[in-house]
Amino acid sequence: MTTEIYRDAWGIPHLRAPDATALARAQGRVTALDRAWQLEVERHRAQGTSASFLGPDAVAWDVFARRARLDDTARRCFGSLEERDPETADWVRAYVDGVNDGLAEGARRTPEFGRTGLAPGRWEPWTPLGVWLATHILFAGFPAKLWRDHVVRHLGPDAVGLFATDGPGTSGSNGWLVSGARTVTGLAVIAGDPHRFIEDPGVYQQVRLSCPEFDVVGLAVPGVPGIAHFGHTGTVAWAITNAMADYQDLYQERLRRTGAGVEALGPDGRWRRAERFTEVVGVRGAPEVEIEVVETDRGPVIVGGPGGFDDGPVIVGGPDGFDDGPVIAGAPKGPDTDIDPGPAPHALSLRYPPRVTGDLGFSALLPLLRARTVADVDRALDQWAEPVNVVQAADTDGGTLHRVAGRVPVRAERGRVRTVPAWEPGHEWRGWHGTPRADLTDGVAVMANARGLATPLGVEFAAPHRARRITALLAAKDRWSAADMPAVHTDTHLGSAAALLDLLADTDPAALTPEAAALRDRLLDWDRRMTADSRDAAAFAAVRGAVVRRLAAAPAFAALTEPPAYPEVLLPWLALVPRIGYALENLLRAEELYGVDRPAVVRAALEEATRGSVARWGDTHRLAPWRALPGAPYDEPGLSGDHDCVLCASAVPGLTDLAARGPAARYVWDLARREDSRWVVPFGASGVPGSPHHRDQLPLWLAGDLAPVVTDWDQLTKETDV
C-alpha cells in the first residue's frame, strides 16, 4: 500500500498510508506544502529567532522565549519521550521528516519567503514539542499574577475579586455534549468552537488521517503530529476547552553575582548557584540584542536579573557603538513585596510543569488516534500534561466522558494567586492534583470556561453567561441533531449586558438631554442580541465603551493606569482599560467602588454616545486577524457576537470594537453517522495567499454554516502518492 494524499472540495487533506509512521510522515509533508510559512514562523518563535526575519516587532517575544527556555524545554521533553515512549518518539520523528521533505516545495509556493528573504530551515525531532509549548505557554495566564500584585499594592487585597474574570489575554472555548437520550438518532453529538486569537493561516488544520490501524478526522495544530484537541475516529469522538486552571508559578528571586557566576537565595536561607549564560537575538534591520539567561532552582528568570528589575536585554554594537538604540525591555522597581520586610527581589522566575517533569504529554497523541471507546480516550488523557483542559467524549456504545486532563501542581494558595518569595519556605510544589470528573445533567454536559468542573484548579474563570445560555438553548428542545447545532454556535444574546442596562433603567430620564433619554429608552427595549446589522447593539457598545473609559479615568484607579514596565509580552494582562472592560459587570454591581459615582458615569456615557455617528455593530466590530507578516490589507468582514455571547467574537470594550479573538474553528461530531459531522475554519485549508483554498471557508464561517466531513474516498480527489 502506498501513501496517498486526497483532497475534498475545500482542499482539506485526507491522508491514507500503510501504517502510523508513514501516515505521520505524510501529515508532516502535506502541512509543509499547505502551510510552509506558518510552520517556519512557529519554529522560529519556539526557538526565539523570529526577529531575524520579522524585525524589531518580534524581539519582545524572542527575548521571552529565550529567557523562558522554551527550545531547551522541548529538547528535554523529547529526550525524555525517547526513553519513556520510543514508539511515539519515532512517530514524531516521522512527522518531522515529512515536514523537512516538503518545506522547500511549500516555500516556493508561498510569497512571504520571498518578501522576507527567509530560506526554509531544518526541523529537529523536538521542534513539534517546541511549537506546542510556544503556542500554549501563556494559556494558564501566569501574567495575571503580576496584575493581582499591582492591584493589591494600590487598592488592597479586596480589590482582586473585582477583576476576577477571564482577561484580555485568555483563550477559551465553547463545547457541549448531547447524549443519545437527547438526540434524534439515539447516539451522542459533540459540538463547539475553540476561541483563540484569529490567525491567518489559522491555528487549526482540518485533516483526515487513515491507516489500517485507525481512521480519524479532526482539527490538528500545524507543526504537531496527530489530532490532539478535536477528533472523531468513527466510534468515539472528543473535544476540549481551556479548563482555566492555574499550573504555573512566578517566584520573586534574590540574585547576586559572584566570581563564579550568579547565585539565588533559596527557602533554606542558603545561596545556590544558578545556571547563567548569554545569548544574542538577531534582528532584521536593527542591531542584535544580547540577553542574559538565568535559571534558578525554581525555574528560568523571565523578568529582571542579578542587577535587579532594570537588568534586561541590551542592544549590542549598533552603527554608533554599544549605546546605539533603545533599551528593549526596561522593568519596574519590583513587584509587591508586602510579605517581605527585607531587601526587594531582583527578578521573577517562572516554574512550569514540563520544565519540571520533562513531559509535554505527547504520549497521549497516538493512543487518542487509536481510541475506539471513551475508556480508551480516558486512558490516553491520563498522560496529558498541558494545557490543562476540560474534555468531553462520547462513543457509539453510548459511553460518555466529562473530565479535566492535565497536570496542576499542589502548592500553597498564595502561589496560585500572586507571585511568591523564593527565599521563604512553604511555596514549593508538593505533587499533582487529581483531575475532576462529572456526570451529564439531563443528558447534557456544557463547558465554556466558567466555574464548574475545574473550579478547584483555577483562579479566574469566564463569566457564566455562555455556559448558561448554551444550557438554556439545549434545554429548549427535547431532541437534537447534528444539523441543529449551528443555531447554538451562532447565538448572539449578551447576558452580561444586564448590569449596565439595570443602571440605565435606574437613570432618571429628566437628568438627561432629550437625545440621551431617547437612547436610554432604545437600549431598554433592545433584545440584547449583538447581531452585525443591529444599530441598538452598536449603541450599547458605544455606551459600554464610554463607561469603561470613564471608569478607567477615575482617580481611584489612577495608580493602575501605568502598569509596571514588565516585558512587552506580559503587558496585555496589566493594561487597565481592557481589565475594566472585561470586569465591567463586577465593577458595576459591586456594593461600593472606591467612591466612584457610577450613576454619574453612566449618565455621562449616554451623553457621549449620542454625539457619535449612528452605525451598525458590524460596521465597527470587524474581524482583525493576526498575520506574522502584514501585507496588502483584506477588507475583513463585520461580525456578529461579543465576548460573553455564545458567538464569542471578542471586542475589547473601551479600547476597540475590532475582534482579534473568536471561533478559530467550529465542529459538530455525530456519533451516529460520522459523515453527518461538520466543520469549518475562519479562512481555509491553505496558508498560501492566492490559493483557491486560502479564504474559501470564510463565507461559511461568517454565516454560521459548516462544511461536510467527507468520509467516502470515492468522493475525494486523489492528489498524489507520497
Residue, then its C-alpha position, 0 to 999 in steps of 0.5 A: m500500500t502506498t501513501e496517498i494524499y486526497r483532497d475534498a472540495w475545500g482542499i482539506p487533506h485526507l491522508r491514507a498510508p500503510d501504517a502510523t509512521a508513514l501516515a505521520r510522515a505524510q501529515g508532516r509533508v502535506t502541512a509543509l506544502d499547505r502551510a510552509w510559512q506558518l510552520e517556519v514562523e512557529r519554529h522560529r518563535a519556539q526557538g526565539t529567532s523570529a526577529s531575524f526575519l520579522g524585525p524589531d516587532a518580534v524581539a519582545w517575544d524572542v527575548f521571552a522565549r529565550r529567557a523562558r527556555l522554551d527550545d531547551t524545554a522541548r529538547r528535554c521533553f523529547g529526550s525524555l519521550e525517547e526513553r519513556d515512549p520510543e514508539t511515539a518518539d519515532w512517530v514524531r520523528a516521522y512527522v518531522d521528516g515529512v515536514n523537512d521533505g516538503l518545506a522547500e516545495g511549500a516555500r516556493r509556493t508561498p510569497e512571504f519567503g520571498r518578501t522576507g528573504l527567509a530560506p526554509g530551515r531544518w526541523e529537529p525531532w523536538t521542534p513539534l514539542g517546541v511549537w506546542l509549548a510556544t503556542h500554549i505557554l501563556f494559556a494558564g495566564f501566569p501574567a495575571k499574577l503580576w496584575r493581582d500584585h499591582v492591584v493589591r499594592h494600590l487598592g488592597p487585597d479586596a480589590v482582586g475579586l473585582f477583576a476576577t474574570d477571564g482577561p484580555g489575554t485568555s483563550g477559551s472555548n465553547g463545547w457541549l455534549v448531547s447524549g443519545a437520550r437527547t438526540v434524534t438518532g439515539l447516539a451522542v453529538i459533540a459540538g463547539d468552537p475553540h476561541r483563540f486569537i484569529e490567525d491567518p493561516g489559522v491555528y487549526q488544520q482540518v485533516r483526515l488521517s487513515c491507516p489500517e490501524f485507525d481512521v480519524v478526522g479532526l482539527a490538528v495544530p500545524g507543526v504537531p503530529g496527530i489530532a490532539h484537541f478535536g477528533h472523531t475516529g468513527t466510534v468515539a469522538w472528543a473535544i476540549t476547552n481551556a479548563m482555566a486552571d492555574y499550573q504555573d508559578l512566578y517566584q520573586e528571586r534574590l540574585r547576586r553575582t559572584g566570581a563564579g557566576v550568579e547565585a539565588l537565595g533559596p527557602d533554606g536561607r542558603w545561596r545556590r548557584a544558578e545556571r547563567f549564560t548569554e545569548v544574542v537575538g538577531v534582528r532584521g534591520a536593527p542591531e542584535v540584542e544580547i540577553e542574559v539567561v538565568e535559571t534558578d532552582r525554581g525555574p528560568v528568570i523571565v523578568g529582571g536579573p542579578g542587577g535587579f528589575d532594570d537588568g534586561p536585554v541590551i542592544v549590542g554594537g549598533p552603527d554608533g557603538f554599544d549605546d546605539g538604540p533603545v533599551i528593549a525591555g526596561a522593568p519596574k522597581g519590583p513587584d509587591t513585596d508586602i510579605d517581605p520586610g527585607p531587601a526587594p527581589h531582583a527578578l521573577s522566575l517562572r516554574y512550569p510543569p514540563r520544565v519540571t517533569g520533562d513531559l509535554g504529554f505527547s504520549a497521549l497523541l497516538p493512543l487518542l488516534r487509536a481510541r475506539t471507546v471513551a475508556d480508551v480516550d480516558r486512558a490516553l488523557d491520563q498522560w496529558a500534561e498541558p494545557v490543562n483542559v476540560v474534555q468531553a467524549a462520547d462513543t457509539d456504545g453510548g459511553t460518555l466522558h466529562r473530565v479535566a486532563g492535565r497536570v496542576p501542581v499542589r502548592a500553597e494558595r498564595g502561589r496560585v494567586r500572586t507571585v511568591p518569595a523564593w527565599e521563604p519556605g512553604h511555596e514549593w510544589r508538593g505533587w499533582h492534583g487529581t483531575p475532576r470528573a462529572d456526570l451529564t445533567d439531563g443528558v447534557a454536559v456544557m463547558a465554556n470556561a466558567r466555574g464548574l468542573a475545574t473550579p478547584l484548579g483555577v483562579e479566574f474563570a469566564a463569566p457564566h453567561r455562555a455556559r448558561r445560555i448554551t444550557a438554556l438553548l439545549a434545554a429548549k428542545d427535547r431532541w437534537s441533531a447534528a444539523d441543529m447545532p449551528a443555531v447554538h454556535t451562532d447565538t448572539h444574546l449578551g447576558s452580561a449586558a444586564a448590569l449596565l442596562d439595570l443602571l440605565a433603567d435606574t437613570d432618571p430620564a429628566a437628568l438627561t438631554p432629550e437625545a440621551a433619554a431617547l437612547r436610554d429608552r432604545l437600549l431598554d427595549w433592545d433584545r440584547r442580541m449583538t447581531a452585525d446589522s443591529r444599530d441598538a447593539a452598536a449603541f450599547a457598545a458605544v455606551r459600554g465603551a464610554v463607561v469603561r473609559r470613564l471608569a478607567a479615568a477615575p482617580a481611584f484607579a489612577a495608580l493602575t493606569e501605568p502598569p509596571a514596565y514588565p516585558e512587552v509580552l506580559l503587558p496585555w494582562l496589566a493594561l487597565v482599560p481592557r481589565i475594566g472592560y472585561a470586569l465591567e459587570n463586577l465593577l458595576r454591581a459591586e456594593e461600593l467602588y472606591g467612591v466612584d459615582r457610577p450613576a454619574v458615569v453612566r449618565a455621562a456615557l449616554e451623553e457621549a454616545t449620542r454625539g457619535s455617528v449612528a452605525r451598525w455593530g458590524d460596521t465597527h466590530r470587524l474581524a482583525p486577524w493576526r498575520a506574522l507578516p502584514g501585507a496588502p490589507y483584506d477588507e475583513p468582514g463585520l461580525s456578529g457576537d461579543h465576548d460573553c455571547v455564545l458567538c464569542a467574537s471578542a471586542v475589547p470594550g473601551l479600547t476597540d470594537l475590532a475582534a482579534r479573538g473568536p471561533a478559530a474553528r467550529y465542529v459538530w461530531d455525530l456519533a451516529r453517522r460520522e459523515d453527518s459531522r461538520w466543520v469549518v475554519p475562519f479562512g481555509a485549508s491553505g496558508v498560501p495567499g492566492s490559493p483557491h483554498h486560502r479564504d474559501q471557508l470564510p463565507l461559511w464561517l461568517a454565516g454560521d454554516l459548516a462544511p461536510v466531513v467527507t468520509d467516502w474516498d470515492q468522493l475525494t480527489k486523489e492528489t498524489d502518492v507520497 
